[in-house]
Amino acid sequence: MGDRLIITHIPSLVATLLNRERAKGSPLTKEEVETIRDEAPARVLTPEQRAAVDERRGYDDIDPENAWEEWRAARTGLVTDE
């Protein structure tokens, strides 16, 4: 016991943000990212459960506490602005 619990978005927050940005057709704003984060489905998992989710996904999701900053970094490798 005593493990800290981790909020885990399912589907991943980065995938949700990517899909929403593609649907919008333009970059998400900070306010949009934060709203999507707040409304996206999530579960509270133990670190072991979270590690298993990340392993199945094949990548680590962005941290919801730093969603805007981490989304901006992640999107550079996922989105090509035209």
C-alpha positions in Angstrom: 0.0 0.0 0.0 1.0 3.6 0.0 1.5 3.7 -3.7 0.5 7.0 -5.2 -2.3 6.9 -7.7 -2.0 8.3 -11.2 -4.7 9.8 -13.3 -4.6 8.0 -16.6 -6.5 9.1 -19.7 -8.1 6.2 -21.7 -7.7 6.7 -24.6 -4.5 8.5 -24.1 -4.6 12.3 -23.8 -2.1 12.8 -26.6 -4.2 10.7 -29.0 -7.4 12.6 -27.9 -5.7 15.9 -28.5 -4.4 14.9 -31.8 -7.8 13.7 -33.0 -9.5 16.9 -31.8 -6.9 19.1 -33.5 -7.3 17.1 -36.8 -11.1 17.5 -36.5 -10.7 21.2 -35.8 -8.3 21.7 -38.7 -6.1 24.2 -36.9 -3.9 24.1 -33.8 -5.6 23.8 -30.4 -5.4 26.8 -28.0 -4.2 26.4 -24.4 -7.8 26.8 -23.3 -9.0 24.1 -25.7 -6.3 21.7 -24.5 -7.2 22.3 -20.9 -10.9 21.8 -21.6 -10.3 18.6 -23.5 -8.0 17.3 -20.7 -10.7 18.1 -18.1 -13.5 16.4 -20.0 -11.6 13.4 -21.4 -12.3 10.0 -19.8 -9.7 9.0 -17.2 -9.1 6.4 -14.5 -7.1 6.4 -11.4 -4.4 3.7 -11.5 -1.5 2.4 -9.4 1.9 2.9 -10.8 2.0 -0.7 -11.8 -1.2 -0.5 -13.7 -0.1 2.7 -15.4 3.1 1.0 -16.5 1.1 -1.9 -18.0 -1.1 0.6 -19.9 2.0 2.5 -21.2 3.6 -0.8 -22.3 0.5 -1.8 -24.2 0.3 1.6 -25.9 3.9 1.6 -26.8 4.5 5.1 -25.5 4.1 7.3 -22.4 1.2 9.7 -22.4 1.6 13.4 -21.6 1.2 14.5 -18.0 -2.2 16.0 -17.5 -0.7 18.5 -15.0 1.5 19.9 -17.8 -0.9 19.2 -20.7 -0.3 22.4 -22.6 3.5 22.4 -22.5 3.7 18.6 -23.2 1.1 18.8 -26.0 3.1 21.6 -27.7 6.2 19.4 -27.5 4.5 16.2 -28.6 2.6 17.8 -31.5 5.8 18.9 -33.3 6.5 15.2 -34.1 2.8 14.4 -34.9 1.4 17.3 -36.8 2.7 19.1 -39.9 1.4 22.7 -40.1 0.8 23.7 -43.7 
